């Protein structure tokens, strides 16, 4: 039968279904088979031939027919899984049912009255022997999920058969050990099967259906408790599913082994359309959704240093019920870590590959999913995090993240990407090794719209952060605290900042310490505290190699004197705020010598008008995101957080800072009826007295007269002579006693867990456009907005 005929027959069946007012019996196979038995429709066809309005009409007007359609489609998948799909016809039925369910499920989820439908039991669908074993009846959702899992390891359908000849009987689906059929070599599996286009396409269809099952989460509004687990994910990743281990490793290995370059031959990807990429994308999306697990509510397994012979650590305690999270947290072999890290770094760097031949390498689009996956790996598996930081390989993750941050800074539709990039760097910056690694010289010249400099990866990080703060869009302001916290965390370990980076840091201090900026919002002074802490850390712990920064501080010494003499009387405060109404933006580029941008770079562009984006929940403040620890003499960390029951409500980023709770701040600053911020003298005094200026003032007191003397004696205007003097100078014994190093480590909390959930589903919603699985359905987790 021609494909036009089969489409016509399928469309007729759909029309019959929507026009029948009477329930159709489940036993009427002649009617139901029209939907899957005789048709060869692609998933795109199914979306075109089953319009949204008609699905909703059946749901409202003949609900029993919609229920039967779902039940029958699941039944066909279960039968396919039982039989092993040896015949072409069986394979076709499974694919058709899979596409139909992918189309219909979102309309089941969007209606609260239908949401329980898949979790109800269907007569006769027993778990065990007896036909009418009512007690044993499985909910429809469970039958569907188990069938999908079985079908993903179905020889000659989704995996290579191990049969020697056709004479052998077909492999028995029930006795088959799916661990021998893992899709790709990598973690826990050494054998790489021959690539097979058909198997990849079939896996992709089933993974699309699986992702659609999990997407019920999109139809629930963001809940503050966020402890709500997704029942579909919970069941699929439980011990009820006998394929969890091989499926987890198949998904992880498929993603990490993927090389989009076309096996090293330029333009290779243009010769044959790469069918692997859609599977890799789908695998990455399913993987991050199964790992959506709020680690604050459950105990994550503690990992001891022992290694066992298996790919997974034998962890005790047993760890989370979600076996995907459990397996992820227990990977421990160096070669597995190496494989994962190399794979993710290779894929993240792919959009940066600038060869002399434009379009010579394939550009992947799923970097956001990869960043979420990398985040989950570091968050759930501390051994992986330490492995990443053990060598300079971490820089292969850092550079692409900085590239994405810089590239997306002007684009309102990519706020989520900015956040996840910054969150990952915040997580890494809590570890001393990260700061140490940043001292490696930066030589890879990725074309980026930033000033040219010669220096280290630390310089690159500071220059990009400066660019984000001074020329990103308004919605990024909540990230400023995070960006500066990262710089504070790494500052005690930075051996030698370039002049470009040193000037950028002082330009930020200049911008943030203007009186109107300090007085115009309750939290703005925190940014000055962070920057002073950066300077103090470098002066106290890394003075020797940092003559560029010391010179920049001396040149801009007036900024520090202005801070020390900040006016605190009301008339001066009001005058400063008045000035704001006439003055330009504080963070304009004035006062920062920009310098030419790198060759071959394009300026960061705003989103095209009309670009779709999904809304995000607010992220917790820096005081909730991080936990303060002090670095002891021996390098170990000691937490400085108060015991939870006293939890301080202040947003104080540093120890020297005021610890009045916000109540106190509200008392000191009368917020007027309009909710407008009105700073008072007491409020300014309360934090001005805590500004940590002693170290810098002492440095200026000692060095400025000496530098001035050199200039007078030698009639100098030449920087190099002064820098040479500063390089050999020392402040030993002249500075105040060094303060202990403070690190603010990221700490998991339900606020970020909820943020990750909305961000991840927003990315998945927007990236699945062919077919557009969720478009125009009533999602509740986020809003879809146009730029």
C-alpha positions in Angstrom: 0.0 0.0 0.0 1.4 3.4 -0.9 2.2 5.9 1.8 -0.4 8.3 0.6 -3.1 5.6 1.0 -1.9 4.7 4.5 -1.9 8.3 5.5 -5.5 8.6 4.2 -6.6 5.5 6.1 -5.0 6.8 9.3 -6.6 10.2 8.9 -10.0 8.5 8.3 -9.6 6.5 11.5 -8.8 9.8 13.4 -11.9 11.4 12.0 -14.0 8.4 13.0 -12.6 8.6 16.5 -13.5 12.3 16.8 -17.0 12.0 15.4 -18.1 8.9 17.2 -20.3 9.8 20.1 -20.8 6.3 21.3 -18.0 4.4 23.1 -16.1 2.0 20.9 -15.5 -1.4 22.5 -11.9 -2.3 23.3 -12.5 -5.6 21.6 -13.4 -4.0 18.3 -9.9 -4.7 16.8 -11.0 -3.8 13.2 -11.6 -0.3 14.4 -8.5 0.1 16.6 -6.0 -1.6 14.3 -6.5 1.2 11.8 -4.4 3.4 14.0 -1.3 1.2 13.9 -1.6 -2.0 12.0 -1.8 -1.0 8.3 -0.1 2.3 8.3 3.4 3.5 7.7 3.3 7.0 9.1 6.3 9.0 10.3 6.1 10.9 13.6 5.8 14.1 11.6 2.7 12.6 9.8 1.1 11.7 13.1 1.5 15.2 14.4 0.0 16.6 11.2 -2.9 14.1 11.0 -3.9 14.3 14.6 -4.6 18.0 15.3 -4.6 19.3 18.8 -8.2 20.5 18.6 -9.4 17.0 17.8 -7.5 15.4 20.7 -9.1 17.9 23.0 -12.5 17.3 21.5 -12.3 13.5 22.1 -11.0 14.2 25.6 -14.0 16.4 26.4 -16.8 14.7 24.5 -16.0 11.0 24.3 -13.5 10.4 27.1 -13.9 6.6 27.1 -12.7 6.5 23.5 -9.5 8.4 24.3 -9.0 6.1 27.3 -9.4 3.0 25.1 -7.0 4.4 22.5 -4.3 4.9 25.1 -4.9 1.6 26.7 -4.9 -0.3 23.4 -1.7 1.5 22.3 0.1 0.6 25.5 -1.2 -3.0 25.1 0.4 -3.2 21.7 3.7 -1.9 23.1 3.5 -4.5 25.9 2.8 -7.3 23.3 5.8 -6.1 21.2 8.0 -6.2 24.2 6.8 -9.7 25.1 7.2 -11.2 21.6 10.6 -9.5 20.9 9.3 -7.8 17.7 10.8 -10.3 15.2 8.5 -9.5 12.4 8.7 -6.2 10.4 4.9 -5.8 11.0 5.4 -6.0 14.8 8.2 -3.4 14.6 5.9 -1.1 12.6 3.1 -1.5 15.1 5.4 -0.6 18.0 6.7 2.5 16.2 3.2 3.6 15.2 1.9 3.2 18.8 4.9 5.0 20.1 4.3 8.0 17.9 0.6 8.1 18.6 1.2 8.1 22.4 3.9 10.8 22.0 1.3 12.9 20.3 -1.5 12.3 22.8 0.2 12.2 26.2 0.7 16.0 26.6 -3.1 16.5 26.2 -3.7 14.0 29.0 -1.2 15.8 31.2 -2.6 19.3 30.6 -6.0 18.3 32.0 -5.9 17.8 35.8 -8.9 15.5 35.7 -6.9 13.1 33.4 -3.7 13.2 35.2 -4.4 10.1 37.3 -5.6 8.1 34.3 -2.3 6.4 33.6 -1.8 5.5 37.2 -5.1 3.7 37.4 -5.2 0.0 36.8 -6.8 -1.6 33.7 -8.7 -4.8 34.2 -6.9 -7.8 32.8 -3.5 -6.1 32.7 -2.2 -8.3 35.5 1.4 -8.3 36.9 1.5 -12.0 37.2 -0.1 -15.3 36.2 -3.8 -15.1 36.6 -5.8 -13.2 34.0 -8.1 -11.6 36.5 -5.6 -11.0 39.2 -7.1 -7.7 40.2 -4.7 -7.2 43.2 -1.8 -7.7 40.8 -3.0 -5.3 38.1 -0.4 -2.8 37.1 -1.1 0.8 36.6 -1.0 1.7 32.8 2.0 4.0 33.4 4.0 1.1 34.8 3.2 -1.2 32.0 4.1 1.4 29.5 7.4 2.3 31.1 8.5 -1.3 31.5 7.5 -2.0 27.8 9.6 0.9 26.6 12.6 -0.3 28.7 12.3 -3.8 27.3 11.9 -2.5 23.7 15.1 -0.4 24.1 17.1 -3.7 24.3 15.2 -5.6 21.7 17.6 -7.6 19.4 17.4 -6.6 15.7 15.1 -3.7 16.6 17.1 -1.4 18.9 20.3 -3.5 19.5 22.4 -5.8 17.4 21.4 -9.5 17.7 24.0 -11.8 19.1 22.7 -14.8 17.1 25.2 -16.7 15.1 22.7 -17.8 12.4 19.1 -17.6 11.6 18.7 -21.3 12.5 19.2 -20.4 16.2 15.9 -19.6 17.8 15.3 -15.9 18.4 16.9 -14.7 21.6 14.4 -15.0 24.4 13.5 -11.6 25.5 13.0 -12.6 29.1 16.2 -14.4 29.7 18.2 -11.8 27.7 20.9 -10.1 29.8 20.6 -6.5 28.6 24.0 -5.7 30.2 25.5 -7.5 27.2 23.7 -5.2 24.8 24.8 -1.8 26.1 24.7 0.7 23.1 28.1 2.1 23.2 31.6 1.4 24.8 32.6 3.6 27.8 31.7 3.3 31.4 31.5 -0.3 32.4 31.4 -1.6 28.9 34.3 -2.2 26.5 32.7 -3.3 23.3 31.6 -0.8 20.7 28.8 -2.2 18.5 28.8 -1.5 14.8 26.8 1.7 14.2 23.4 0.9 12.9 21.2 3.6 11.4 17.9 1.8 11.9 18.6 0.9 15.5 19.5 4.5 16.2 16.2 5.8 14.7 14.1 3.2 16.6 15.9 4.0 19.9 15.2 7.7 19.2 11.5 7.2 18.7 11.2 5.2 22.0 13.3 7.8 23.9 11.0 10.5 22.6 8.1 8.7 24.0 9.9 8.2 27.3 10.7 11.9 27.5 7.1 12.6 26.8 6.0 10.3 29.7 8.4 12.2 32.0 7.1 15.6 30.8 4.1 15.5 33.1 6.4 17.7 35.3 5.8 20.6 32.8 2.1 20.7 33.6 2.6 21.3 37.3 3.3 24.9 38.5 6.7 25.4 40.2 6.2 24.3 43.8 8.1 25.9 46.6 8.8 22.6 48.4 10.1 21.1 45.1 10.3 17.8 47.0 7.6 16.5 44.7 9.2 13.6 42.8 8.0 12.8 39.2 6.1 9.5 39.5 7.1 8.5 36.0 10.8 9.0 36.6 10.6 7.5 40.1 9.1 4.3 38.8 11.3 4.1 35.7 14.5 4.5 37.7 13.5 2.1 40.4 14.5 -1.6 40.9 11.2 -2.5 39.2 12.9 -1.8 35.9 15.4 -4.6 35.3 17.2 -2.5 32.6 18.2 0.5 34.7 21.9 -0.2 34.8 22.4 -1.0 31.1 20.1 1.8 30.1 21.9 4.4 32.3 25.3 3.3 30.9 23.9 3.2 27.3 22.6 6.8 27.6 25.8 8.1 29.3 28.2 6.3 26.9 26.2 7.4 23.8 26.5 11.0 24.8 30.1 10.9 26.0 31.4 8.9 23.0 29.9 11.1 20.4 32.3 12.8 18.1 30.5 15.3 15.8 33.5 16.2 13.8 32.8 13.4 11.3 35.7 11.2 12.3 38.3 13.9 11.7 37.6 14.5 8.0 36.6 18.1 7.2 33.1 18.4 5.6 32.5 14.8 6.3 29.2 15.7 8.1 27.9 17.2 4.8 28.3 13.9 2.9 26.0 11.8 5.0 23.5 13.4 7.2 24.6 12.5 10.7 21.8 10.4 12.2 23.7 9.9 15.5 23.3 13.5 16.6 19.5 13.4 17.2 19.9 10.2 19.2 22.7 11.8 21.3 20.5 14.8 22.0 17.5 12.7 23.0 19.8 10.6 25.2 21.2 13.7 26.9 17.7 15.0 27.5 16.4 11.7 28.9 19.5 11.5 31.1 19.2 14.9 32.7 15.5 14.4 33.4 16.1 11.1 35.1 18.7 12.8 37.2 16.3 15.5 38.3 16.7 14.8 42.0 16.7 17.2 44.9 19.8 16.2 46.8 18.8 18.4 49.7 15.9 16.1 50.6 17.7 12.8 50.6 21.0 11.6 51.8 23.5 11.2 49.0 25.8 8.2 49.3 29.1 8.9 51.2 31.9 7.6 49.1 34.9 5.9 50.8 38.3 5.8 49.1 38.1 2.1 48.3 37.8 1.0 44.7 36.1 -2.2 43.7 36.4 -4.3 40.6 33.1 -2.9 39.2 32.2 0.3 37.4 30.0 1.3 40.3 31.3 1.8 43.8 29.7 -0.5 46.4 28.3 2.4 48.4 26.9 2.0 51.8 24.5 3.5 52.8 22.6 2.3 49.8 22.0 5.9 48.5 19.0 7.3 46.7 16.1 5.1 45.5 16.5 6.7 42.0 19.0 4.1 40.6 20.2 6.5 37.8 21.3 9.0 40.5 22.7 6.1 42.5 24.8 4.8 39.7 26.0 8.2 38.7 27.1 8.9 42.3 29.0 5.6 42.4 31.1 5.8 39.3 34.7 5.8 40.5 37.3 4.4 38.1 39.8 6.9 36.7 39.4 5.7 33.2 35.6 6.2 33.4 36.0 9.7 34.7 38.5 10.4 31.9 36.1 9.1 29.3 33.2 11.2 30.6 35.3 14.4 31.0 37.0 14.1 27.6 33.6 13.5 26.0 31.8 16.4 27.6 34.8 18.7 27.0 35.0 17.7 23.3 31.3 18.4 22.8 31.3 21.7 24.7 34.3 22.9 22.7 32.7 22.0 19.4 30.9 25.3 18.8 34.3 27.0 19.4 36.2 25.0 16.8 37.3 27.7 14.4 39.0 26.1 11.5 40.2 27.9 8.4 37.3 26.2 6.5 34.0 27.7 7.6 31.3 25.0 8.2 33.9 22.3 8.0 32.9 20.8 11.3 29.3 20.1 12.4 28.1 22.5 15.1 26.1 20.8 17.8 23.2 22.6 19.5 22.8 20.7 22.8 25.4 22.5 24.9 22.8 23.5 27.5 21.9 19.8 28.1 25.6 19.0 28.4 26.1 21.8 31.0 23.2 20.4 33.1 24.7 16.9 32.8 28.1 18.2 33.9 26.5 20.0 36.8 24.7 16.8 37.9 27.9 14.8 37.7 29.8 17.3 39.9 26.9 17.7 42.3 26.2 14.0 42.8 29.7 12.5 42.5 32.3 14.3 44.5 35.0 12.0 43.3 34.3 13.1 39.8 34.5 16.8 40.9 38.0 16.1 42.5 39.1 14.3 39.3 38.0 17.2 37.2 40.1 19.6 39.3 43.1 17.3 39.6 44.6 18.3 36.3 44.4 21.2 33.9 41.6 19.3 32.0 39.2 21.5 34.0 40.3 24.3 31.7 38.8 22.4 28.8 35.4 22.9 30.5 36.1 26.5 31.7 37.0 28.0 28.3 33.8 26.8 26.5 31.7 28.1 29.5 33.4 31.5 29.4 32.8 31.5 25.6 29.1 30.8 26.1 28.8 33.4 28.9 30.5 36.1 26.8 28.5 35.2 23.7 25.1 35.1 25.4 25.5 38.2 27.6 23.4 40.5 25.4 20.8 37.9 24.5 17.6 38.0 26.7 16.5 34.6 25.5 19.7 33.0 26.9 19.5 34.1 30.6 19.2 30.5 31.6 22.4 29.6 29.9 24.2 32.5 31.7 22.9 31.2 35.0 24.0 27.6 34.6 27.4 28.6 33.4 27.9 30.8 36.4 26.5 28.2 38.8 29.1 25.6 37.5 31.9 28.1 38.0 30.7 28.9 41.5 30.6 25.1 42.3 34.2 24.7 41.0 35.5 27.8 42.7 34.7 26.4 46.1 37.7 24.0 45.6 41.2 25.3 46.1 42.5 23.4 43.1 40.3 25.4 40.7 42.1 28.6 41.7 45.5 27.0 41.3 44.6 25.6 37.8 43.7 29.1 36.7 47.4 30.1 36.8 48.0 28.1 33.6 48.9 30.5 30.7 46.0 31.0 28.2 47.2 30.5 24.7 44.3 28.9 22.8 42.9 31.8 20.9 39.2 31.2 20.7 37.8 34.2 18.8 35.9 36.1 21.6 34.6 39.6 21.7 37.0 40.7 24.5 40.1 42.8 24.7 43.3 41.1 23.6 45.6 40.2 26.5 48.6 38.1 27.3 48.1 36.1 30.5 46.6 33.2 32.3 43.1 31.6 32.4 42.5 33.7 35.5 42.9 36.8 33.3 40.5 35.4 30.8 37.9 34.7 33.5 38.2 38.3 34.9 38.1 39.9 31.5 34.9 38.0 30.5 33.2 38.7 33.9 34.0 42.4 33.5 32.5 42.3 30.0 29.3 40.6 31.3 28.9 43.1 34.1 29.6 46.2 32.0 27.9 45.2 28.7 25.4 42.5 29.5 21.7 43.2 29.7 19.7 44.3 32.7 18.4 40.9 33.6 21.9 39.7 34.5 22.2 42.0 37.6 21.2 39.2 40.0 24.3 37.3 38.9 26.8 40.0 39.8 27.1 38.7 43.4 27.8 35.2 42.0 30.4 36.5 39.5 32.3 38.4 42.2 32.0 35.5 44.7 33.8 33.3 42.2 36.6 35.9 41.8 36.9 36.1 45.7 37.1 32.3 46.0 39.9 32.0 43.5 41.8 35.2 44.4 44.1 33.8 47.2 45.6 31.5 44.6 46.2 33.9 41.7 50.0 34.2 41.2 50.1 37.0 38.6 47.3 39.1 37.1 47.9 40.8 33.8 47.7 44.6 33.5 44.5 44.2 31.5 42.8 42.1 34.2 44.0 44.3 37.0 42.6 47.4 35.3 39.2 45.6 34.8 38.9 44.9 38.5 39.7 48.5 39.4 37.2 49.7 36.8 34.5 47.6 38.5 35.4 49.0 41.9 35.2 52.5 40.5 31.8 51.8 39.0 30.4 50.1 42.1 31.7 52.7 44.6 30.1 55.8 43.1 27.9 57.3 45.8 24.7 57.0 43.9 25.2 53.3 43.1 26.1 52.6 46.7 23.0 54.4 48.0 20.5 53.4 45.4 19.8 49.9 46.6 20.0 47.9 49.8 22.5 45.3 48.6 24.7 47.3 46.2 27.5 47.8 48.8 28.1 44.0 48.9 29.8 44.3 45.5 32.3 46.7 46.9 33.0 44.4 49.9 33.6 41.5 47.5 36.1 43.5 45.4 38.0 44.7 48.5 38.2 41.2 49.7 39.7 40.2 46.3 42.4 42.9 46.6 43.1 42.0 50.3 43.5 38.3 49.4 46.0 39.0 46.6 48.0 41.6 48.6 48.2 39.3 51.7 48.8 36.0 50.0 50.1 36.7 46.5 51.9 40.0 46.7 55.1 38.9 45.1 53.8 38.2 41.5 51.1 40.8 41.4 53.0 44.1 40.7 50.4 44.9 37.9 47.6 44.9 40.4 49.5 46.8 43.0 50.4 49.4 40.4 46.7 49.7 39.3 45.7 50.1 42.9 48.3 52.9 43.4 47.1 54.6 40.2 43.5 54.5 41.3 44.2 55.3 44.9 41.6 58.1 44.9 38.8 55.5 44.7 39.9 54.0 48.1 40.2 57.4 49.7 36.7 58.3 48.5 35.4 55.1 50.0 37.1 55.8 53.3 35.5 59.3 53.3 32.1 58.3 52.1 29.6 60.9 53.2 27.0 59.6 55.6 24.8 62.8 56.2 21.3 62.8 54.8 21.8 65.9 52.5 24.8 64.3 50.9 22.9 61.0 50.4 20.0 62.8 48.8 22.3 64.8 46.6 24.0 61.6 45.4 20.7 60.1 44.5 19.6 63.2 42.7 22.8 63.1 40.6 21.7 59.7 39.4 18.7 61.1 37.6 20.9 63.2 35.4 23.9 60.9 35.1 24.4 58.1 32.5 24.6 54.4 33.4 27.3 53.7 36.0 28.8 50.8 34.2 29.2 52.4 30.8 32.5 51.8 29.3 33.8 55.2 30.3 36.9 54.9 32.4 37.8 51.4 31.1 40.2 51.4 28.3 38.5 48.8 26.2 41.3 48.1 23.7 40.6 46.3 20.4 38.7 43.1 20.5 40.2 39.8 19.4 40.5 39.2 15.7 37.7 37.1 14.0 35.3 37.7 16.9 31.7 38.9 16.5 30.1 41.2 19.0 27.6 39.6 21.4 24.2 40.1 19.8 20.8 40.5 21.4 18.1 38.0 20.7 16.3 38.3 17.3 12.9 39.9 18.0 10.2 37.2 18.4 12.6 34.6 19.7 10.8 32.3 22.1 12.1 31.9 25.6 10.7 30.2 28.7 10.4 32.0 32.1 12.6 30.9 35.0 12.0 31.0 38.7 14.1 33.4 40.7 17.4 32.0 42.0 18.2 32.2 45.7 20.5 35.0 46.9 24.2 34.4 47.3 23.8 33.9 51.1 21.4 31.0 50.4 23.5 29.6 47.5 26.7 29.4 49.4 28.1 28.4 52.8 31.1 30.2 54.3 34.1 28.2 55.2 37.5 29.3 56.6 40.7 27.8 55.2 42.9 26.7 58.1 46.7 26.6 58.1 46.8 23.1 56.8 44.4 23.9 54.0 41.3 22.2 55.4 38.0 24.0 55.5 36.1 24.9 58.6 32.4 25.9 58.2 31.5 29.3 59.6 27.8 28.9 59.2 25.7 29.3 62.3 23.8 26.2 63.3 20.6 26.0 61.1 18.2 26.8 63.9 19.7 30.3 64.4 20.1 30.9 60.6 21.0 34.5 60.0 18.7 36.4 57.7 21.2 39.0 56.6 22.6 38.9 53.1 26.0 39.7 54.5 28.7 38.5 52.1 31.7 39.0 54.3 32.6 38.6 57.9 33.5 42.2 58.3 30.1 43.1 57.1 27.1 44.1 59.2 25.2 41.2 60.6 22.1 43.1 61.4 19.3 41.1 60.0 17.2 42.5 57.2 14.7 43.7 59.8 17.4 46.0 61.1 18.1 47.2 57.7 14.4 48.0 57.2 14.4 49.8 60.5 17.4 51.9 59.6 16.2 52.8 56.1 12.6 53.9 56.1 11.2 52.2 53.0 8.5 54.7 52.0 4.9 53.7 51.3 5.5 53.3 47.6 8.0 50.6 48.5 10.8 52.9 47.3 14.2 52.6 48.9 15.2 55.4 51.2 18.7 55.1 52.6 19.4 56.7 56.0 22.6 57.9 57.7 22.5 55.1 60.2 22.3 52.5 57.4 25.3 53.9 55.6 27.3 54.1 58.9 26.4 50.5 59.7 28.3 49.1 56.8 30.8 51.9 56.1 32.5 51.2 59.4 33.1 47.6 58.3 34.7 48.3 54.9 37.9 46.3 55.0 40.3 49.1 53.9 43.1 48.6 56.4 45.4 46.5 54.3 45.1 48.6 51.2 45.5 51.9 53.1 48.7 50.5 54.7 50.0 49.5 51.3 49.3 53.0 49.9 50.9 54.6 52.9 54.1 52.7 52.4 54.4 52.5 48.6 52.9 55.8 47.3 55.7 58.0 48.7 58.4 55.7 47.3 56.8 55.6 43.9 56.4 59.4 43.9 60.0 59.8 44.8 61.1 57.6 41.9 59.1 59.7 39.5 60.5 62.9 40.9 64.1 61.7 41.0 64.1 60.2 37.5 61.6 62.5 35.9 59.7 59.4 35.1 56.5 58.9 33.3 57.5 55.4 32.3 55.4 52.6 33.8 58.1 49.9 33.3 60.5 51.4 35.8 57.8 51.7 38.5 56.6 48.1 37.8 60.2 47.0 38.1 60.5 48.7 41.5 57.2 47.1 42.7 58.3 43.7 41.5 61.2 43.8 43.9 59.5 45.6 46.7 58.2 43.8 49.7 55.7 44.6 52.4 56.8 41.9 54.8 56.1 43.0 58.4 54.4 46.2 57.2 50.9 44.9 56.6 48.3 44.0 59.2 48.2 40.3 60.3 46.8 38.3 57.3 43.1 37.6 57.7 42.0 34.0 57.3 41.0 33.0 53.8 37.2 32.8 53.4 35.7 30.5 50.8 32.0 30.6 49.9 31.1 27.1 48.7 28.0 26.3 46.8 25.5 24.4 48.8 22.5 22.5 47.4 19.2 23.9 48.4 15.6 23.4 47.2 15.6 26.8 45.5 18.3 25.9 43.1 16.7 22.4 42.6 13.5 24.1 41.5 15.5 26.5 39.2 17.2 23.6 37.5 13.9 21.8 37.0 12.3 24.8 35.3 15.4 25.6 33.3 15.9 22.0 32.1 12.3 21.6 31.0 12.3 25.0 29.3 15.3 23.9 27.3 13.7 20.6 26.4 10.4 22.3 25.4 12.1 24.8 23.1 14.5 22.3 21.5 11.9 19.7 20.5 10.5 21.4 17.5 10.4 18.5 15.0 7.9 17.2 16.0 6.8 20.1 18.3 5.8 17.7 21.1 4.6 20.3 23.7 3.9 23.4 21.6 0.5 25.0 22.2 -0.3 22.8 25.2 -1.1 24.3 28.5 2.2 24.0 30.4 2.3 25.3 33.9 6.0 25.0 35.0 7.0 28.1 33.0 5.6 30.7 30.7 6.5 30.9 27.0 7.5 34.4 26.2 8.6 36.2 23.0 11.6 38.5 23.2 
